[in-house]
Amino acid sequence: MKNMLRGLLISLAGALVAGCGAMVPFETSVTPIIDDSLRTKDSVATGYALNDAGDVAGIYSRRGEKDRIFIFSQGRLSLHENPCDGFFHIRAFTNTRMIGGTCNHDRDRLTHSLLVVRLEENGSLVEVAPQWPVAGYTLRAMNDRMDLIGVNDQAYHRKEKGIAGFAYISGKLRMVEETELAHGSHLRASALNASGVVVGGESEPLSVKYGDKEVRPFVFENGRFSTFPLEKSATVVAMNDKGDVLLQVEGSTFGLWNERYREIGCGKEWCKVFGINNLGWVIGHGHNTYPVPPMGASIGHTFLWANEQLFNLDKSVRRGIDAGQPVRLSDGGHILFHSAGWPYLMTPTLDHEAAKAK
């Protein structure tokens, strides 16, 4: 793993979190994803996935109608028929324009299957490989080459022993036994990068403590599992293609592994982190209540961490960012967030070459 963020000078047109040094402003644009004509009292939209080009995939729902998939690409919104006969929980939108997720066939989400569709040039959605080698699993992660991580959610919630899920890497299926994972871990919290390397650890409850046991993250690489080289309890949140691993820890810091482990403060009593990109940026939420505020709440602030600095993203949004809604960060520097119940795309403008020269 190589050192990151060297020479990267970055700031945001907003307020800097106190105690993090000087701020060098640059412009940022905020674009509403859903057209005004579709924003009605009986409708709702949630953006779930973001690719490096800044394209967003999500679900648009209107009372009395079947959910539709929305795609926001190059500034244009399109609605598509939902190929799932129930709720489609989208987990990934790749740079190869594939949307992966889980089709929940009943209201209680007890019966589900993997679903991957491809966005064609003509704007249609075509199902990819409808006959998966596994059934009844929840998709956790998918990369551009269609490596997949699936989770046995029913066994997880019922606290059953046995199969925790599967890893489908380079066309090879590997069913994963719970005993193969590090102490207290589960595939439910796992991340997959472009090379097919998987890291994981427990995600529920919000605490990184699993009952009375401490959670030890794991690594799956070249067909083998090993314990993550970290001498403390932590939850894996995300990993970028450089191998930098973002970790959830308890309290006012988040963890970052890059050849060595370090903890970084978020300016509040509790930190909840969502993702890391290949620039080394980290997106998260800092708040003074525990656990994380409920859906739609905006207690605290949503932050961007870059170049050893924290930036308050809420200051660039009129009503603040909803802490309970999905927040995503792309390798292209795009930020997907929700405000007042609707999805938006934030695009910072940064001259990388000029920044490196300073």
C-alpha positions as CSV (number, residue, x, y, z in Angstrom):
1,M,0.0,0.0,0.0
2,K,1.4,3.3,-1.0
3,N,1.3,6.6,0.8
4,M,-1.5,8.8,-0.4
5,L,-2.6,12.5,-0.5
6,R,0.9,13.8,-0.9
7,G,0.9,17.3,-2.4
8,L,-2.9,17.3,-2.7
9,L,-4.1,20.8,-1.8
10,I,-7.8,20.9,-1.5
11,S,-10.6,23.0,0.1
12,L,-14.2,23.6,-0.3
13,A,-16.5,26.7,-0.7
14,G,-17.9,26.3,2.8
15,A,-16.8,26.4,6.4
16,L,-13.8,24.4,7.6
17,V,-14.3,22.3,10.7
18,A,-12.6,24.1,13.6
19,G,-9.0,23.2,14.4
20,C,-8.0,21.8,11.1
21,G,-5.9,24.6,9.7
22,A,-6.3,27.1,6.8
23,M,-8.7,26.7,4.0
24,V,-7.9,27.3,0.3
25,P,-11.3,27.8,-1.4
26,F,-12.4,26.4,-4.7
27,E,-15.7,26.3,-6.4
28,T,-18.2,23.5,-6.0
29,S,-21.5,22.9,-7.8
30,V,-24.6,21.3,-6.4
31,T,-27.0,19.8,-8.9
32,P,-30.5,18.5,-8.1
33,I,-31.0,15.0,-9.5
34,I,-34.8,14.8,-9.6
35,D,-36.7,17.3,-11.8
36,D,-39.1,19.6,-10.2
37,S,-42.0,18.1,-12.1
38,L,-41.4,14.8,-10.4
39,R,-41.1,16.2,-6.9
40,T,-44.7,15.6,-5.6
41,K,-46.1,15.1,-2.2
42,D,-46.8,11.4,-2.9
43,S,-43.3,10.7,-4.3
44,V,-39.9,10.0,-3.0
45,A,-36.5,9.3,-4.6
46,T,-33.3,7.8,-3.1
47,G,-29.9,7.7,-4.8
48,Y,-28.0,4.5,-3.9
49,A,-25.0,4.2,-6.1
50,L,-22.5,6.4,-7.9
51,N,-19.8,5.7,-10.5
52,D,-16.6,7.5,-11.3
53,A,-18.2,9.6,-14.1
54,G,-20.7,11.0,-11.6
55,D,-23.6,8.9,-12.9
56,V,-26.2,8.1,-10.2
57,A,-28.6,5.1,-9.9
58,G,-31.5,5.0,-7.5
59,I,-35.2,4.3,-7.0
60,Y,-38.1,6.7,-7.7
61,S,-41.3,5.8,-6.0
62,R,-44.8,7.3,-6.3
63,R,-47.8,6.2,-4.3
64,G,-50.0,3.7,-6.1
65,E,-47.3,3.0,-8.8
66,K,-44.6,0.5,-9.2
67,D,-41.1,1.7,-8.2
68,R,-38.9,2.8,-11.1
69,I,-35.1,2.9,-11.5
70,F,-33.7,6.4,-12.2
71,I,-30.4,7.1,-13.9
72,F,-28.8,10.5,-13.7
73,S,-26.1,10.7,-16.3
74,Q,-24.3,13.7,-17.9
75,G,-26.9,16.1,-16.3
76,R,-29.9,14.2,-17.6
77,L,-32.5,12.2,-15.7
78,S,-34.2,9.1,-17.1
79,L,-36.7,6.7,-15.5
80,H,-36.8,3.0,-16.3
81,E,-39.1,0.1,-15.6
82,N,-38.0,-1.9,-12.5
83,P,-37.2,-5.4,-13.6
84,C,-37.6,-6.6,-10.0
85,D,-41.1,-7.7,-9.0
86,G,-40.5,-6.2,-5.5
87,F,-38.1,-3.6,-4.0
88,F,-34.7,-3.4,-5.8
89,H,-32.0,-2.5,-3.3
90,I,-29.2,-1.1,-5.4
91,R,-25.7,-1.7,-4.2
92,A,-23.4,-0.8,-7.1
93,F,-23.3,1.3,-10.3
94,T,-20.1,0.4,-12.2
95,N,-18.0,2.3,-14.7
96,T,-19.1,-0.3,-17.2
97,R,-22.7,0.9,-16.6
98,M,-23.9,-2.1,-14.7
99,I,-26.3,-1.8,-11.8
100,G,-26.2,-4.5,-9.2
101,G,-28.4,-5.1,-6.2
102,T,-30.9,-7.4,-4.5
103,C,-34.4,-8.0,-5.5
104,N,-36.7,-8.4,-2.5
105,H,-39.7,-10.3,-3.6
106,D,-41.9,-9.7,-0.5
107,R,-42.6,-6.9,1.9
108,D,-40.7,-8.4,4.8
109,R,-37.6,-8.9,2.4
110,L,-37.3,-12.5,3.4
111,T,-37.3,-13.8,-0.1
112,H,-34.6,-12.3,-2.4
113,S,-32.3,-12.8,-5.3
114,L,-29.3,-11.1,-6.9
115,L,-30.1,-8.8,-9.8
116,V,-27.6,-7.1,-12.2
117,V,-28.8,-5.0,-15.2
118,R,-26.8,-3.2,-17.8
119,L,-27.6,0.3,-19.1
120,E,-27.4,0.1,-22.9
121,E,-26.5,2.9,-25.3
122,N,-30.2,3.3,-26.3
123,G,-31.1,3.8,-22.7
124,S,-32.7,0.4,-22.0
125,L,-31.9,-1.8,-19.1
126,V,-31.0,-5.4,-19.9
127,E,-30.7,-8.1,-17.2
128,V,-27.2,-9.7,-17.1
129,A,-26.6,-13.4,-16.3
130,P,-30.1,-14.1,-14.8
131,Q,-29.1,-17.5,-13.6
132,W,-26.6,-16.9,-10.9
133,P,-24.7,-19.8,-9.3
134,V,-26.2,-18.9,-6.0
135,A,-29.8,-18.0,-4.9
136,G,-31.3,-16.4,-1.8
137,Y,-28.3,-14.1,-1.0
138,T,-28.0,-10.4,-0.7
139,L,-25.5,-8.5,-2.9
140,R,-23.0,-6.6,-0.8
141,A,-20.5,-5.4,-3.4
142,M,-19.7,-5.5,-7.2
143,N,-16.8,-4.1,-9.2
144,D,-16.3,-3.3,-12.9
145,R,-15.2,-6.9,-13.8
146,M,-18.3,-8.3,-12.1
147,D,-16.6,-9.8,-9.0
148,L,-19.4,-10.2,-6.5
149,I,-19.7,-10.5,-2.7
150,G,-23.0,-12.0,-1.4
151,V,-24.3,-12.3,2.1
152,N,-26.5,-14.9,3.8
153,D,-28.6,-12.3,5.6
154,Q,-31.2,-14.7,6.9
155,A,-28.6,-16.8,8.7
156,Y,-27.1,-13.6,10.0
157,H,-30.3,-12.3,11.5
158,R,-31.2,-15.7,12.9
159,K,-27.7,-16.1,14.3
160,E,-27.4,-19.4,12.5
161,K,-24.0,-21.1,12.1
162,G,-22.7,-22.2,8.7
163,I,-22.5,-20.4,5.4
164,A,-21.9,-16.6,5.8
165,G,-22.1,-15.9,2.1
166,F,-20.1,-16.2,-1.1
167,A,-17.2,-14.6,-3.0
168,Y,-17.5,-14.7,-6.8
169,I,-14.0,-13.5,-7.9
170,S,-12.5,-13.9,-11.4
171,G,-15.4,-16.2,-12.4
172,K,-14.8,-18.6,-9.5
173,L,-17.4,-19.2,-6.8
174,R,-16.3,-19.6,-3.2
175,M,-18.9,-20.3,-0.5
176,V,-17.7,-18.8,2.7
177,E,-18.1,-20.6,6.0
178,E,-18.5,-18.4,9.1
179,T,-15.5,-20.2,10.7
180,E,-13.2,-18.9,7.9
181,L,-13.7,-15.3,9.0
182,A,-11.9,-13.4,11.6
183,H,-13.3,-13.4,15.2
184,G,-16.7,-11.7,15.3
185,S,-16.7,-10.8,11.6
186,H,-19.2,-11.3,8.9
187,L,-19.4,-10.7,5.1
188,R,-22.3,-8.3,5.8
189,A,-19.7,-5.6,6.3
190,S,-17.2,-6.0,3.4
191,A,-15.6,-4.0,0.6
192,L,-14.3,-5.1,-2.8
193,N,-11.8,-3.2,-4.9
194,A,-11.0,-3.3,-8.6
195,S,-8.5,-6.1,-8.1
196,G,-11.0,-8.4,-6.4
197,V,-9.4,-8.0,-3.0
198,V,-12.0,-8.2,-0.2
199,V,-11.8,-6.8,3.3
200,G,-14.5,-7.2,5.9
201,G,-15.7,-7.1,9.4
202,E,-19.0,-6.8,11.4
203,S,-21.4,-3.9,10.7
204,E,-24.3,-4.4,13.1
205,P,-24.9,-3.0,15.7
206,L,-23.4,0.4,15.2
207,S,-20.9,-0.3,17.9
208,V,-17.8,-2.1,16.7
209,K,-18.3,-4.5,19.7
210,Y,-20.1,-7.7,18.7
211,G,-21.8,-8.6,22.0
212,D,-19.0,-9.1,24.4
213,K,-16.5,-9.9,21.6
214,E,-14.2,-7.6,19.8
215,V,-14.4,-7.6,16.0
216,R,-11.3,-8.5,14.0
217,P,-11.4,-7.5,10.3
218,F,-10.3,-10.0,7.7
219,V,-8.8,-10.0,4.2
220,F,-9.7,-12.3,1.3
221,E,-7.0,-12.3,-1.4
222,N,-5.9,-15.0,-3.9
223,G,-8.5,-17.4,-2.6
224,R,-7.3,-17.2,1.0
225,F,-8.6,-15.6,4.2
226,S,-6.4,-14.0,6.7
227,T,-6.9,-11.8,9.8
228,F,-6.3,-8.1,9.1
229,P,-3.1,-6.9,10.8
230,L,-4.8,-4.6,13.3
231,E,-4.5,-5.0,17.0
232,K,-7.9,-3.5,17.9
233,S,-11.6,-3.9,17.3
234,A,-12.9,-2.1,14.2
235,T,-15.5,-2.4,11.4
236,V,-14.5,-2.3,7.8
237,V,-16.4,0.4,5.8
238,A,-14.6,0.7,2.5
239,M,-11.4,0.1,0.5
240,N,-10.0,1.9,-2.5
241,D,-8.1,0.4,-5.4
242,K,-4.7,1.4,-3.8
243,G,-5.6,-0.8,-0.8
244,D,-6.3,2.0,1.6
245,V,-8.9,0.7,4.1
246,L,-11.4,2.9,5.9
247,L,-12.5,1.6,9.4
248,Q,-15.2,2.5,11.8
249,V,-14.1,2.8,15.4
250,E,-15.9,4.0,18.5
251,G,-15.8,7.6,19.5
252,S,-14.6,10.8,17.9
253,T,-12.3,9.3,15.3
254,F,-12.3,7.0,12.3
255,G,-9.5,4.6,11.3
256,L,-7.4,4.5,8.2
257,W,-5.0,1.7,7.3
258,N,-2.2,2.5,4.7
259,E,0.9,0.4,5.6
260,R,0.2,1.6,9.1
261,Y,-2.9,2.3,11.2
262,R,-3.9,5.8,12.3
263,E,-7.0,7.4,13.7
264,I,-8.3,10.8,12.6
265,G,-10.7,13.1,14.4
266,C,-14.0,14.3,12.8
267,G,-14.5,17.3,15.1
268,K,-17.5,15.8,17.0
269,E,-18.1,13.2,19.7
270,W,-19.0,10.5,17.3
271,C,-17.9,9.8,13.7
272,K,-19.8,7.7,11.1
273,V,-17.8,7.2,7.9
274,F,-19.3,6.1,4.5
275,G,-16.5,5.8,2.0
276,I,-13.0,6.4,0.6
277,N,-12.0,7.1,-3.0
278,N,-8.7,6.6,-4.9
279,L,-7.7,10.2,-4.2
280,G,-7.7,9.3,-0.5
281,W,-10.8,11.4,0.3
282,V,-13.0,10.2,3.1
283,I,-16.7,11.1,3.4
284,G,-18.5,10.9,6.8
285,H,-20.8,12.4,9.4
286,G,-19.8,13.9,12.7
287,H,-22.4,14.2,15.5
288,N,-22.7,14.7,19.2
289,T,-25.3,12.0,19.8
290,Y,-25.0,8.3,19.8
291,P,-26.1,6.3,17.9
292,V,-26.2,7.9,14.5
293,P,-29.3,10.2,14.1
294,P,-32.4,8.6,12.5
295,M,-33.3,8.8,8.8
296,G,-33.7,12.4,7.7
297,A,-32.0,14.0,10.7
298,S,-29.2,16.6,10.2
299,I,-27.7,16.7,13.7
300,G,-23.9,17.5,13.4
301,H,-22.3,17.9,10.0
302,T,-21.3,15.8,7.0
303,F,-17.6,16.2,6.4
304,L,-15.0,15.6,3.7
305,W,-11.5,14.7,4.8
306,A,-8.7,15.4,2.3
307,N,-5.0,16.6,2.6
308,E,-5.1,16.1,6.3
309,Q,-8.0,18.6,6.6
310,L,-11.8,18.3,7.4
311,F,-14.3,20.3,5.5
312,N,-18.0,20.9,6.5
313,L,-20.1,19.9,3.4
314,D,-23.3,21.1,5.1
315,K,-22.2,24.7,4.7
316,S,-22.5,24.3,0.9
317,V,-26.0,23.0,1.1
318,R,-28.9,25.3,2.0
319,R,-30.8,22.8,4.3
320,G,-27.9,20.6,5.3
321,I,-27.2,17.0,4.3
322,D,-29.5,14.3,5.7
323,A,-27.4,12.2,8.0
324,G,-29.5,9.1,7.7
325,Q,-29.6,8.9,3.9
326,P,-27.0,7.3,1.6
327,V,-23.9,9.4,1.0
328,R,-21.5,8.3,-1.7
329,L,-18.1,9.4,-3.0
330,S,-16.7,8.6,-6.4
331,D,-13.1,8.3,-7.6
332,G,-13.9,11.3,-9.8
333,G,-14.5,13.4,-6.7
334,H,-18.3,13.5,-7.1
335,I,-20.4,13.4,-3.9
336,L,-24.0,12.0,-3.8
337,F,-26.0,13.2,-0.9
338,H,-29.6,13.9,0.2
339,S,-31.2,17.1,1.5
340,A,-34.8,17.5,2.5
341,G,-35.5,14.0,1.3
342,W,-34.2,14.4,-2.3
343,P,-30.9,13.4,-3.9
344,Y,-28.2,15.9,-5.1
345,L,-24.8,15.6,-6.8
346,M,-22.0,17.8,-5.5
347,T,-19.0,18.3,-7.8
348,P,-16.0,20.1,-6.5
349,T,-13.8,21.8,-9.1
350,L,-10.1,21.0,-8.5
351,D,-7.1,21.5,-10.8
352,H,-5.0,18.4,-9.6
353,E,-1.9,19.4,-11.6
354,A,-1.9,23.0,-10.2
355,A,-2.5,21.6,-6.7
356,K,0.5,19.2,-7.0
357,A,2.8,22.1,-8.1
358,K,2.2,24.1,-4.9
